[in-house]
Amino acid sequence: MTGGPKEYRKHAVRCAELAIAARTPQFRATFLALSKNWERLAIQLEDAFAQLAESEDLGSKVQKTVNEGRQLREK
């Protein structure tokens, strides 16, 4: 599955629109469930991106500290 949170939210909106237009309660329930799932996926992907960014930031801080330690030992 490709795309990002913005695209997933577009899918969620489209499914919600289809739910409104649905002719049967079963279709309505199905499209509402799909809409909620797309929204949940968007949130999960945003969380994953945030965790990745945080991890990369922490990694660069650790590397900077290691480099500073090496410089101090070389003096």
C-alpha positions as a printed NumPy array, in Angstrom:
array([[  0.   ,   0.   ,   0.   ],
       [  1.544,   3.268,  -1.082],
       [  0.683,   6.82 ,  -0.246],
       [  0.764,   8.876,   2.868],
       [ -1.567,  10.064,   5.594],
       [ -3.078,  12.74 ,   3.353],
       [ -3.988,  10.18 ,   0.697],
       [ -5.362,   7.792,   3.32 ],
       [ -7.601,  10.542,   4.675],
       [ -8.912,  11.172,   1.167],
       [ -9.868,   7.496,   1.011],
       [-11.56 ,   7.842,   4.4  ],
       [-13.607,  10.805,   3.195],
       [-14.594,   8.996,   0.007],
       [-15.729,   5.949,   1.985],
       [-17.762,   8.202,   4.291],
       [-19.403,   9.774,   1.238],
       [-20.203,   6.324,  -0.125],
       [-21.692,   5.383,   3.254],
       [-24.031,   8.362,   3.08 ],
       [-25.134,   7.352,  -0.414],
       [-25.403,   3.642,   0.394],
       [-28.755,   2.03 ,  -0.348],
       [-28.616,  -0.66 ,   2.317],
       [-27.61 ,  -0.677,   5.983],
       [-25.026,  -3.357,   5.221],
       [-23.279,  -1.214,   2.591],
       [-23.49 ,   1.805,   4.889],
       [-21.853,  -0.13 ,   7.723],
       [-19.184,  -1.502,   5.406],
       [-18.247,   1.919,   4.029],
       [-18.222,   3.461,   7.51 ],
       [-15.903,   0.696,   8.712],
       [-13.628,   1.267,   5.717],
       [-13.604,   4.997,   6.422],
       [-12.583,   4.397,  10.035],
       [ -9.872,   1.972,   8.938],
       [ -8.401,   4.467,   6.468],
       [ -8.368,   7.136,   9.189],
       [ -6.73 ,   4.709,  11.627],
       [ -4.061,   3.872,   9.046],
       [ -3.356,   7.572,   8.508],
       [ -2.877,   8.081,  12.237],
       [ -0.652,   5.02 ,  12.553],
       [  1.51 ,   6.162,   9.646],
       [  1.871,   9.639,  11.15 ],
       [  2.914,   8.057,  14.439],
       [  5.449,   5.846,  12.657],
       [  6.92 ,   8.869,  10.844],
       [  7.175,  10.759,  14.142],
       [  8.908,   7.829,  15.842],
       [ 11.329,   7.484,  12.934],
       [ 12.172,  11.181,  13.037],
       [ 12.678,  10.986,  16.799],
       [ 14.902,   7.934,  16.424],
       [ 16.996,   9.604,  13.73 ],
       [ 17.328,  12.72 ,  15.882],
       [ 18.445,  10.64 ,  18.846],
       [ 20.908,   8.757,  16.641],
       [ 22.491,  11.96 ,  15.403],
       [ 22.782,  13.267,  18.977],
       [ 24.495,  10.044,  20.07 ],
       [ 26.881,  10.24 ,  17.107],
       [ 27.711,  13.856,  17.971],
       [ 28.454,  12.869,  21.571],
       [ 30.674,   9.984,  20.417],
       [ 32.575,  12.315,  18.093],
       [ 33.049,  14.857,  20.878],
       [ 34.338,  12.1  ,  23.168],
       [ 36.873,  11.02 ,  20.53 ],
       [ 38.055,  14.586,  20.103],
       [ 38.562,  14.938,  23.864],
       [ 40.591,  11.701,  24.027],
       [ 42.81 ,  12.844,  21.162],
       [ 43.843,  15.996,  23.025]])
